[in-house]
Structure formats: structure tokens, C-alpha cells
Amino acid sequence: MKQPLGVILAGGLATRMGGGDKGRLELSGQSILDHVLARFQPQVATVALNANGDPARFADLGLPVIADSVEGYAGPLAGVLAGLDWAATQGADTIVTAAADTPFFPCDLVPQLLLAAEDRRYPLALSASQGADGKVWRQPTFGLWPVALRHDLRAALDDGLRKVVLWTDKHEAGQAVFPVSDIDPFFNVNTPEELQTARRLAGEQTR
């Protein structure tokens, strides 16, 4: 299988942050998106950004910007579909998605997802984090997705499906589990308070 393409999901409304692009918020002298790219780009063949609205606001990143093709805000699955449609034009077999507001995700995200998808009918897998107590939290915006299922996903979205795991469970997705150490590696910034936490964590990681 070819190396996956990467798609950063930045199409959310950021309502709890008062709107705008969360990925542009500052974190240790860089934007959150810069942190995401630093972790993501070494793991994939190339990266595109899924974002709605005027793509020119991301021109400085030098990335392809792809918008949702589903009308209205349809959630992360719409971003996944946009990424799969883009990947099809690039001749790719798979994409891996990462959220634009999650700056500490694992540096071995892609290889672990590929391992989790081995020997399955489709190369499809989601990430999860596991605490010391054994509890597991699925992380549906961090996944490996096959281009071969893009038409199936489009039909599901057209039928009103919005919950990621309902679709991935139907196709028997694998699961890559990452341990929680000091923090959940999928800690994401949804509120001003979480931004302050991320800034503290970023400072600790650079010491």
C-alpha cells in the first residue's frame, strides 16, 4: 500500500472559542497548526487542510485547502469525505486525518494506524487513548480511511449520518490504542481554559 496522504481537519465552527480558526491560536511561539504540521508531515506523503470559507486565509501554509462538499456543517465525516475525494485525484489509496486543535498527538500515529488496519477487508482504523485504569476513549478524528469507501461514505452522509463510529463500526474498523501518560496525547483545545492548559503543557515539553 502506498504511503497515506494526510488531511488536517479544520472545518469546525469553534463555537466554544468564540468562532474563528482554532489552529491559528498561539502556542509556545507558534500556532497550534504549526505544532500539528510538525508532527504530521514526517508521517505522511503530503498534507492538505480541510477548511471551509475563504481558503486564502491559509495561503501562508502552502497547503492545498479542501472544503466540505456536503451542505451545512456535517461534522468531521464531511471533512473525511473531502479528504478522500482529494486523495482520489492524487491517485492515493488512503488518507490519515488529524484534528487541527490537537497539538500533542503521537509521532507514531500513522504506523500504528496502519498496523491496526492490517488483515482487514478495508484499510480503516481509528485511534484511541487508554488511561492507567484501562479505560479507553475513541478518538474518531484521528483515523486511517480508504479511498475505496468514499462513495459509501457519501451515501451515508446524504442519508443523514453524522456520528463517525456508526460508520466505522459498520465497516469493522481497527483500533490503534495509545497510552495516556502525563496527558492524553489527543488533548484538544476547545475552550480558552484548555488553551491555557495547552500552553502550560507545551512549555513543560520544551524544558
Disulfide bonds with the S-S distance in Angstrom:
none
